[in-house]
Amino acid sequence: MVSTIKSTTIRFDTEVLNLIHKEAALNRQIATEFMRNAIQEKLEDSLDYQEAAKNLMESNGRTLSREDVIHDLGL
């Protein structure tokens, strides 16, 4: 599968941009890499939430405790 890379522009006020650069430096990343990772994490969190909400709706609100899952799996 061939992926295409595109670019976009995001405008930040100086204070926020300074915080991004500081946080990126703490993580030994460049700001672009830090922002790309932050956006990717946000997208993954959103998709996880959507999947969990779908599963909860399909289960009619039925949930299991961690202990029940462990027991059901025989762990």
Buried (B, 14 or more C-beta within 10 A) or exposed (E): EEEEEEEEEEEEEEEEEEEBEEBBEEEEBEBEEBBEEEEEEEEEEEEEEEEEEEEEEEEEEEEEEEEEEEEEEEE
